Amino acid sequence: MIAWPDTRGTPSRTLPFVAISWLVVTVKFLIAGMTLGPLGEMPQMDAGVYGSAVALILAIWVGREWKQKSMEASRGNT
């Protein structure tokens, strides 16, 4: 499994999923409203929907990192 280092230098298994999710949502935002030939027209996606999606993706990851840091602090590993 891919594991990129997080800000503490430890391998993060969730960071690749966050990066891929962010990339997919960003590509969807960029091609919203375009006609893609046989695939038809992509549905519109305004900035509010994009911002909400990115905020949710980041909130899940930040919540996990916060929980992990809290667990480390309770064990005395700050």
Protein Blocks (a to p, Z undefined) as FASTA:
>chain_A
ZZdddfkopacfklmmmmmmmmmmmmmmmmgoiaehjnopaddddfklmmmmmmmmmmmm
mmmmmmmmmmmmmnopZZ
